[in-house]
Amino acid sequence: MLSLCFLVGCASDTTTPKSPEENTTTLTSQDQSKSTVTLNDVFVGDINFVAQLDAIFNEIDDYIGKTIHMEGLVTTVAENDLGYKYAITRYYDLPDGDHFHTISVGLNCTYDGSWPKEGSWAQIEGIIETIDIDGEAYPIVRVTKLTPKATPGLEKVSS
């Protein structure tokens, strides 16, 4: 069954490895803030959202320390003492026999700044880390950049 708080895989490069400097591109957004993107960055998009997150949960060791880029709904998770209170999520219809249950899927996050209100849309960039829950490692994103978005993307994903 799906571990329902996860991340994405990145395309592999079969060419000769380049130095880190050659794999880096600096992007400038409309607000003139800069982000450095490498070939090892993880992008979670509308297509295969759930499959990408599932890959991160199942192969967490391959993702630790990578930068992730994703967007979704700001969701408050249950109050806990594990260091996170928010997640970036999307809705997904989980098959259950002859019907579906709509659930939220995404990644739990930590962030030193202020979060937008519950249910608003945000784009995040952060580092994938793990948190231990009952002896098992789960991914969590240490958000380094959070950008509220006025226009939401695809709130319900199909895969």
C-alpha positions as CSV (number, residue, x, y, z in Angstrom):
1,M,0.0,0.0,0.0
2,L,1.1,3.6,-0.6
3,S,3.0,5.3,2.1
4,L,1.0,8.5,1.8
5,C,3.5,11.3,2.3
6,F,6.3,11.1,-0.3
7,L,8.4,12.4,-3.3
8,V,9.7,12.1,-6.9
9,G,12.4,10.5,-9.1
10,C,14.5,12.4,-11.5
11,A,15.5,11.4,-15.0
12,S,18.8,9.5,-15.1
13,D,21.7,10.8,-17.2
14,T,23.5,8.1,-19.2
15,T,26.1,10.4,-20.6
16,T,29.6,10.9,-19.2
17,P,29.3,12.5,-15.7
18,K,30.1,16.2,-15.7
19,S,31.6,18.2,-12.9
20,P,29.0,19.8,-10.5
21,E,29.6,23.2,-12.0
22,E,28.6,21.9,-15.5
23,N,25.4,20.3,-14.0
24,T,24.2,23.6,-12.5
25,T,21.9,26.1,-13.9
26,T,20.8,29.3,-12.1
27,L,17.2,30.2,-12.6
28,T,15.7,33.6,-12.0
29,S,12.0,33.8,-11.3
30,Q,9.7,36.9,-11.7
31,D,10.5,38.1,-8.2
32,Q,14.2,38.1,-9.1
33,S,15.1,35.4,-6.4
34,K,17.6,32.8,-7.6
35,S,17.5,29.0,-7.4
36,T,20.3,26.7,-8.4
37,V,19.1,23.6,-10.2
38,T,21.2,20.5,-10.8
39,L,20.6,17.3,-12.7
40,N,20.3,15.5,-9.3
41,D,17.3,17.7,-8.3
42,V,14.0,16.0,-7.8
43,F,10.9,17.5,-9.5
44,V,7.4,16.4,-8.5
45,G,4.9,17.5,-11.0
46,D,1.2,16.9,-12.0
47,I,2.0,13.8,-14.0
48,N,2.9,10.7,-12.0
49,F,2.7,12.6,-8.8
50,V,1.8,9.6,-6.7
51,A,4.3,7.3,-8.5
52,Q,7.1,9.8,-7.9
53,L,6.3,10.1,-4.2
54,D,6.0,6.3,-3.9
55,A,9.5,5.9,-5.5
56,I,10.9,8.3,-2.8
57,F,9.3,6.3,0.0
58,N,10.5,3.0,-1.4
59,E,14.0,4.1,-2.2
60,I,14.6,6.8,0.4
61,D,18.3,6.3,0.6
62,D,18.6,7.3,-3.0
63,Y,16.9,10.7,-2.3
64,I,18.4,11.8,1.0
65,G,20.2,15.2,0.6
66,K,18.7,15.9,-2.8
67,T,16.9,19.2,-3.5
68,I,13.2,18.7,-4.3
69,H,10.9,21.1,-6.2
70,M,7.1,20.6,-5.8
71,E,3.9,22.5,-5.3
72,G,0.6,21.7,-3.8
73,L,-1.9,22.5,-1.1
74,V,-0.7,23.7,2.3
75,T,-2.1,21.1,4.7
76,T,-1.9,21.0,8.5
77,V,-1.0,17.6,9.8
78,A,-1.7,16.3,13.3
79,E,0.2,18.1,16.0
80,N,3.2,16.1,16.9
81,D,6.6,16.3,18.6
82,L,8.5,15.1,15.5
83,G,9.3,18.6,14.2
84,Y,6.7,19.0,11.5
85,K,3.3,20.5,11.4
86,Y,2.7,21.1,7.7
87,A,2.7,19.1,4.4
88,I,2.5,19.9,0.8
89,T,-0.3,17.7,-0.6
90,R,-2.6,16.9,-3.5
91,Y,-5.8,14.8,-3.6
92,Y,-5.9,11.3,-4.9
93,D,-8.7,8.8,-5.4
94,L,-7.4,5.6,-3.8
95,P,-9.1,2.5,-5.2
96,D,-10.9,0.4,-2.6
97,G,-12.7,-2.6,-4.1
98,D,-15.6,-1.2,-6.2
99,H,-15.2,2.4,-5.0
100,F,-12.6,5.1,-4.2
101,H,-11.6,7.1,-1.1
102,T,-10.3,10.6,-1.7
103,I,-7.1,11.0,0.3
104,S,-4.3,13.6,0.6
105,V,-0.9,12.6,-0.6
106,G,2.3,14.6,-0.2
107,L,5.3,15.2,1.9
108,N,5.6,16.4,5.5
109,C,7.8,19.6,5.8
110,T,9.7,21.7,8.2
111,Y,10.2,25.4,7.6
112,D,11.6,28.2,9.6
113,G,9.5,30.9,7.9
114,S,5.7,31.5,8.0
115,W,3.4,29.2,6.2
116,P,0.5,30.4,4.1
117,K,-3.0,29.6,5.4
118,E,-4.4,26.0,5.3
119,G,-5.7,25.1,1.8
120,S,-3.7,27.7,-0.1
121,W,-1.4,26.7,-2.9
122,A,2.4,27.0,-2.5
123,Q,5.5,26.0,-4.4
124,I,8.4,24.7,-2.3
125,E,12.1,24.0,-2.7
126,G,13.9,22.0,0.0
127,I,16.3,19.3,1.0
128,I,15.0,15.7,1.4
129,E,15.8,14.3,4.8
130,T,14.5,11.5,6.9
131,I,12.7,11.3,10.2
132,D,12.4,8.1,12.3
133,I,8.9,7.0,13.2
134,D,8.7,3.8,15.2
135,G,12.1,2.6,13.9
136,E,11.3,3.3,10.2
137,A,12.8,6.1,8.1
138,Y,10.3,8.4,6.4
139,P,11.1,11.3,4.0
140,I,10.6,14.9,5.2
141,V,11.4,18.1,3.4
142,R,13.5,20.8,5.1
143,V,12.0,23.7,3.1
144,T,14.5,26.4,2.0
145,K,12.2,28.4,-0.2
146,L,8.4,28.7,0.0
147,T,6.4,30.7,-2.6
148,P,2.7,31.2,-2.2
149,K,0.9,30.9,-5.5
150,A,-2.3,32.8,-6.4
151,T,-3.4,30.3,-9.0
152,P,-3.5,26.6,-7.9
153,G,-2.3,23.8,-10.1
154,L,-3.9,20.4,-10.5
155,E,-5.4,19.8,-7.0
156,K,-6.4,16.2,-7.7
157,V,-3.9,13.8,-9.3
158,S,-4.7,10.5,-11.0
159,S,-1.3,8.8,-10.6
